[in-house]
Amino acid sequence: MRRNWMAVFVCGLFILLAAGGCEAFKEAWEEAMDPEAETTDNPNSPEFKRKYVVHLNAIVKYPRAGELEREINTFDGKTIWINTNQLFSSKNIRDAKAVARPGNPEIFDLQFKVDRFGKLQWQLLSGNHNDEPVALVVDGVYFASFYPEPADDDASSWVTLRVGINPVTARGIARNAKKNYTNLNPDTSSWF
């Protein structure tokens, strides 16, 4: 019996030391204990912080450092130049799904349910950029390039992005799409 208690104590001590040495754990603990740093999951609240915000931008092959061009970081630490005018964004994504690719469950594509204006934007995007890649930018970081495809059904409000991204990012986009849409499109009754 004494040996079991000793083993439990040693395991608990090891976990405490391992977790105490982790910077992410320390930051999360400090944020949890700080009453000033409260965030909320209510997208209508002024304290709400958007996460996994999606932007689709045109890729600039030959940057001239104009006002509309910007260099951004990529997921792997490199940089890429994009046109800062968004072709499509989270403002028009009502809902999202992360869809695993058949045969490779570690690579995900995205499906977006778009609003009326988003549907029009997607039609323009897929028509004007069908032969050139478009950048998928999440929270200001480039994740992937893809060729936009027209929607399969004109009556449907779902569009598919064959981006091939990691499951964590894909699920984060899907989990936060509704909250971001609500926050970016506030109810007009709350304006006054």
C-alpha positions, 0 to 999 in steps of 0.5 A: 500500500505504501509503495502505491502511494509513493508511485502516485506521489512521484507521478504527480510530482513529475507531472507538476514539474513537466507542466510547470516548465512548459511556457504554454501552460504558464501563459494559460495559467496566468491568463486564467488567473488574471481577471483583467484578461477575461475573454468571452465566447459571446460573439456579440460582446465587445470583449470577443476575440475572433479566431481562425479568421479566413481571407482569400487573397490574390498572390502577387508573383512580381511584387512592386511594393505598391500600397496594395501589396504586402508580404506575409509570413507562411505557415512554415516560416517563409514569406509570400506577397499578396494583394491586400484587397480581399477576394473573400473573407469570414464576413460572408461565411455563415458556417464551415465544415472540415472534410477529410480527403478520401484516402488521406485523413491527415489532409483536410479540405473546407466547405463553406456555407456562404451568405447571399453576398458571399455567393456572388463573391465566390462566383466572381472569384471562381470565374476570374481566378480559375486559372491562377492560385489564390492564397488562403490566409488564416489570422494573417498567416498564409496556409495554402494556395488553391484554384477556386472551383465554381459551386457544384449547384447554383442553388446551393449555398455551400462552396468547396475549397480544396486546400489540403490543410492540417486537421487542427487548422481545418477544425478550428476554422469550422468551429469558429466560423459561426462566431466570426460571422456573427461578430463581423455582421452585428445585429442592426438593433445593437447599433443604437 
